[in-house]
Amino acid sequence: MKISSKKKINYVLIEVGLIIVSIIMFLPFFLAVSMSFMSEVEVFSYPPKFLPSQINFKNYKEALDIMNLKRMLLNSFIVATCTTLGKIITGTLGAFAFSSFNFKGKNTLFFTLFITLFLPAETVMILPLFMIMSKFGWVNTYWALIIPFTASATNTFLFRQHFMSIPTELEDAAKIDGATPMQYFRKILIPLSGPMIAGASIINFVYAWNMYLWPLIVTMDNKMKTVQIGVKMLIATDSTNNWGIIMAGTLMAALPTLILFFVLQDLFVKSLVTSGLKG
């Protein structure tokens, strides 16, 4: 009974601790949401208010109009979606090659690919990438925002490890049935990799959505800038010092990634669980 009581006390303490930590982590988001509905007077009132006196969407409208965030949100969506699709396609195909085929220099090539994981790409490669984009005439276009990031060593590595965990008997059975390597890839490997693809899609989409430095360098026209730059411009602009408008813009920038996570969260958690079970 004593052991059982101690376990219950520990369980309660852990739950209480997690609740407290959750409240602390959620509080800034709650304040941002509350502030986004406040008028300028309420935002700067003292003592500070935690809830708006009334729900008002004026801040959201002004945030959209001041920096044309609608166009920037569209740009970010196009860039993040295309980049994610490119990374998933190149990552799964590269992983399939490394996991299912034997060719000369395979291990050396994979080791070289693995080494690139330790390179800070956005700092080391920015100048060469910009020069290449300039030579191609892609500066200030979607091509410059998307093409350099449609391949990822991280995705190739993760999918290779996942594909290697799938029993080889499935590939042997597919060969006996007359399936080509690409048919085995499309009809067996990809359907079995749904949770892994969902998890990788969330990570890649959030990464592409939150990119700031590269879009800042490669886009000059406001019509091509992404939403993260728009939020920064909203903060820096002289036309407003209303934190209600800034919070509204920030929340609109964060909303798509939150929606994506909530839609795919079951598959994302499943991908983490299954990847953790594989030796």
C-alpha positions in Angstrom: 0.0 0.0 0.0 2.9 2.3 0.8 4.4 1.8 -2.6 1.1 2.4 -4.2 0.6 5.6 -2.3 4.0 6.8 -3.2 3.3 6.1 -6.9 0.1 8.0 -6.7 1.8 11.0 -5.0 4.5 11.0 -7.6 1.9 10.8 -10.4 0.0 13.7 -9.0 3.1 15.8 -8.5 4.2 15.1 -12.1 0.8 16.0 -13.4 0.7 19.2 -11.4 4.2 20.1 -12.6 3.2 19.5 -16.2 0.1 21.6 -15.8 2.2 24.5 -14.4 4.7 24.2 -17.2 2.0 24.1 -19.8 0.3 27.2 -18.4 3.7 29.0 -18.4 4.3 28.0 -22.0 0.8 28.8 -23.1 0.6 32.2 -21.4 2.5 34.2 -24.1 0.3 32.8 -26.8 -2.8 33.6 -24.8 -1.6 37.2 -24.2 -0.9 37.5 -27.9 -4.4 36.4 -28.9 -5.9 38.7 -26.2 -3.8 41.7 -27.3 -4.7 41.2 -30.9 -8.4 42.0 -30.1 -7.6 45.0 -28.0 -7.7 48.7 -29.0 -4.6 50.8 -28.8 -5.8 52.4 -25.6 -6.4 49.0 -23.9 -3.0 47.7 -25.0 -1.2 50.5 -23.3 -3.5 50.8 -20.3 -2.3 50.6 -16.7 -2.8 48.3 -14.9 -2.5 46.0 -17.9 -5.6 44.1 -19.0 -5.5 40.4 -19.8 -8.8 40.3 -21.7 -10.2 42.8 -24.3 -13.4 44.6 -23.4 -14.9 43.5 -26.7 -13.9 41.3 -29.6 -12.7 43.6 -32.4 -11.1 42.4 -35.7 -9.9 45.9 -36.6 -6.3 45.0 -35.8 -6.4 42.1 -38.2 -7.8 44.2 -41.0 -5.2 46.9 -40.4 -2.3 44.3 -40.3 -3.4 42.9 -43.6 -3.6 46.4 -45.2 -0.5 48.1 -43.8 2.0 45.6 -45.2 -0.1 43.7 -47.7 0.1 40.6 -45.6 -2.4 38.8 -47.8 0.1 38.7 -50.6 2.9 37.7 -48.3 0.9 34.9 -46.7 0.2 33.6 -50.2 3.9 33.8 -51.1 4.8 31.9 -47.9 2.2 29.3 -48.6 3.4 28.7 -52.2 7.1 28.6 -51.2 6.5 26.3 -48.1 4.2 23.9 -50.0 6.4 23.6 -53.1 9.6 23.3 -50.9 8.0 20.6 -48.8 6.8 18.6 -51.8 10.3 18.9 -53.4 12.0 17.7 -50.2 9.6 14.7 -49.8 10.0 13.7 -53.4 13.8 14.0 -53.5 14.2 12.6 -50.0 12.2 9.4 -50.6 13.8 8.8 -54.1 17.3 9.3 -52.7 16.6 7.1 -49.7 15.2 4.4 -52.0 18.4 4.4 -54.0 20.6 4.2 -50.9 18.5 1.5 -49.2 17.6 -0.8 -52.2 20.4 -0.6 -54.7 24.0 -1.5 -54.7 26.3 0.6 -56.8 30.0 1.6 -56.8 30.8 4.3 -54.2 27.5 4.0 -52.5 28.9 4.1 -48.9 31.3 7.0 -49.8 28.5 9.0 -51.4 26.2 8.4 -48.4 28.9 9.4 -45.9 29.5 12.6 -47.9 25.8 13.3 -47.8 25.7 12.7 -44.1 28.6 15.1 -43.5 26.6 17.9 -45.1 24.1 17.6 -42.2 26.7 19.4 -40.0 27.1 22.4 -42.4 25.1 25.6 -41.5 23.6 25.9 -45.0 21.9 29.2 -44.5 25.2 30.9 -43.6 27.8 29.0 -45.5 25.9 28.7 -48.7 24.1 32.1 -48.9 26.7 33.9 -51.0 27.3 31.1 -53.6 23.5 30.5 -53.8 22.8 34.2 -54.4 25.4 34.3 -57.1 23.9 31.3 -58.8 20.4 32.7 -58.6 21.7 36.0 -60.0 23.3 34.2 -62.9 20.1 32.3 -63.7 18.1 35.6 -63.4 16.0 34.1 -60.7 16.5 36.9 -58.1 13.1 38.2 -56.9 11.2 35.2 -58.2 9.6 32.1 -56.7 12.4 30.0 -58.3 15.0 31.5 -56.0 12.8 30.9 -53.0 12.0 27.3 -53.8 14.6 25.5 -55.9 17.7 25.8 -53.5 15.7 24.0 -50.8 13.9 21.2 -52.7 16.6 18.7 -51.6 17.6 17.8 -48.1 20.2 15.5 -46.7 18.2 15.2 -43.5 15.1 13.8 -45.4 17.2 11.4 -47.4 18.9 10.1 -44.2 15.7 9.7 -42.2 13.8 8.0 -45.1 16.7 5.7 -45.8 16.7 4.5 -42.1 12.9 4.0 -42.4 13.1 2.1 -45.6 15.9 -0.2 -44.3 13.6 -1.1 -41.4 10.9 -2.5 -43.8 11.4 -6.3 -44.3 13.2 -7.2 -47.5 10.8 -10.0 -48.0 8.2 -7.5 -49.3 10.6 -6.4 -52.0 11.4 -10.1 -52.9 7.7 -10.8 -53.1 7.1 -7.8 -55.3 9.9 -8.9 -57.7 8.4 -12.4 -57.9 5.1 -10.8 -58.8 6.9 -9.0 -61.6 6.9 -5.5 -60.1 9.6 -3.1 -61.2 11.6 -1.2 -58.6 9.5 2.0 -59.1 6.3 0.0 -58.7 7.6 -1.5 -55.5 8.5 2.1 -54.4 5.1 3.6 -55.3 2.8 0.8 -54.3 4.5 -0.7 -51.2 7.2 1.6 -49.7 5.2 4.9 -50.0 1.9 3.5 -48.5 3.9 2.0 -45.6 5.6 5.3 -45.0 2.5 7.5 -44.5 3.3 8.5 -40.8 6.9 9.2 -41.6 6.0 11.3 -44.6 3.4 13.2 -42.5 6.0 13.9 -39.8 8.6 15.0 -42.4 6.0 17.2 -44.1 5.2 19.1 -40.9 8.9 19.7 -40.1 9.8 20.7 -43.7 6.7 23.0 -44.0 7.4 24.8 -40.7 11.0 25.2 -41.7 10.2 26.7 -45.1 7.4 28.8 -43.7 9.7 30.3 -41.0 12.6 31.1 -43.3 13.7 34.7 -42.9 17.3 35.4 -44.0 17.3 33.8 -47.5 13.9 35.4 -48.5 15.2 38.7 -47.1 18.3 38.6 -49.3 16.8 37.2 -52.5 13.6 39.3 -52.7 13.6 43.0 -53.4 10.0 43.6 -54.4 7.4 43.7 -51.6 5.1 41.5 -53.8 7.6 38.7 -53.5 8.4 38.9 -49.8 7.2 36.2 -47.4 5.1 36.7 -44.3 8.0 36.5 -41.8 9.6 39.5 -43.5 6.2 41.2 -43.4 5.8 40.7 -39.7 9.3 42.2 -39.2 8.4 45.1 -41.4 5.1 45.5 -39.4 7.2 45.8 -36.2 9.7 48.3 -37.7 7.3 50.5 -39.6 6.8 54.1 -38.4 3.1 54.0 -39.3 2.2 52.1 -36.2 3.4 51.3 -32.7 0.2 49.5 -31.9 1.1 46.1 -30.5 -2.4 44.9 -31.1 -1.8 45.2 -34.8 1.6 43.5 -34.5 0.2 40.6 -32.5 -2.6 40.2 -35.1 0.0 40.0 -37.8 2.1 37.6 -35.8 -0.9 35.3 -35.2 -1.9 35.2 -38.8 1.7 34.3 -39.7 1.6 31.4 -37.2 -1.9 30.1 -37.9 -1.1 28.0 -41.0 1.6 26.0 -39.3 -0.7 25.4 -36.3 -3.5 24.2 -38.5 -1.1 21.8 -40.4 0.1 20.4 -37.1 -3.4 19.8 -35.7 -4.5 18.2 -38.9 -1.5 15.8 -39.1 -0.7 15.5 -35.4 -1.9 11.8 -35.1 0.4 10.8 -38.0 3.2 13.0 -36.7 3.1 11.3 -33.2 2.8 7.9 -34.8 5.9 8.7 -36.9 7.8 9.6 -33.7 6.7 6.4 -31.9 7.4 4.1 -34.8 10.8 5.6 -35.5 11.6 5.3 -31.8 10.8 1.6 -31.8 13.1 0.8 -34.7 16.6 -0.4 -33.8 
